[in-house]
Amino acid sequence: MSNWYTRLTDYFPEKEMKSKKHFEILLQEKQGIYQVEESQDHVLVYFEKADYIFIDYILVARNTRGTGRGSVILDQLKRKGKAIILEVEPVTLIDPDSEKRIRFYEKNDFLKMESISYERIHMVTNELNKMDIFCWSPVHRTEQWVYDQMREIYTEVHAFKAREVYGRHPQSDSEVLWLRELTKVMIG
């Protein structure tokens, strides 16, 4: 691994990070599906399936934020013609960047999935990690569809080989994700 892992751990809170070993296993066993893109001004870690892309981590270097680099990265992914799903920390006073991140995704036409609740206990820190789910799609997708993909993402990415990596069983997808109330919001 190059310097991308250090860059991610320097920026993201520990309760949102995977261990280095977990990344290595994902990159090796899901080669071509779980990928890292790195340049001097960004790090992008994503999981790509036939009909969607899950952005696990996106980091734009502090000195290039506000220059449009993040939008360029998202536009490159959008050109693949697949839905893009990601998790965003809810707005909090503790992190002044949290509101900026949400505005950034909304500016890039991502919609918050109001019906989906996502809360998991971090495998190392035991901290509760609540995230909002956002999605962009070139075709109409329901929140139920996004929820179904998030269940797969949780199992195939976040909980993948977690017992082997962290020495304990991960929470089940039904403990982590649920639909509060299905709405008729369409994306795209």
C-alpha positions, 0 to 999 in steps of 0.5 A: 500500500502506498500513502493513501491509507495514511492519508485516509487515517489522518482525515477520517475519524477512527470509527469510520475507518477499516483496518489496514488488514481489512483493506488488504483483504478487500483489495486482494479478494475483491480485485477489480471490484474493490478499488483504490484510485490515488493522485496527489490531490485525492484518494478514492476507494470504491466498490463497483458492481454491475448496476451501482458504485459504492464510494467507501472513501473519497478524500480531496486534499485540503489545498485543492478543496473548493477547486472543483476537483471533487466534482470532477471525480464524481463526474468521472464515476457518473459517466459509467452510467451506474447509480452511485451510493455513499455514506455521509456523517450527519451534520454535527457541531463537532465537525465543521466540515460535515455540513460542507460535505453534505452541501457538496453532495447535494450540489452534485445531485445526490439525494439523501435517502430519508427512509434508510437508517444506518447505524453500526458499532465499529469493530475496533472502537465499539463506537456507534457510527450513524451515517446518512445514505445518499444516492445519485442515479441516471435512472429512477431508483427507489429508496427500497432499491438503495436499501437493498444495495446497502444491505449487499454493500454492508455484507460484501464490504464492511462486514467482509471477513470481519471475524477473521480481521477483528476477531469478532462477529460483525452485526447482521445487516438487519441490525445495522440497516432498516427502512423507517418508512418507505417513501415514493421518492424517485432518484434520477 
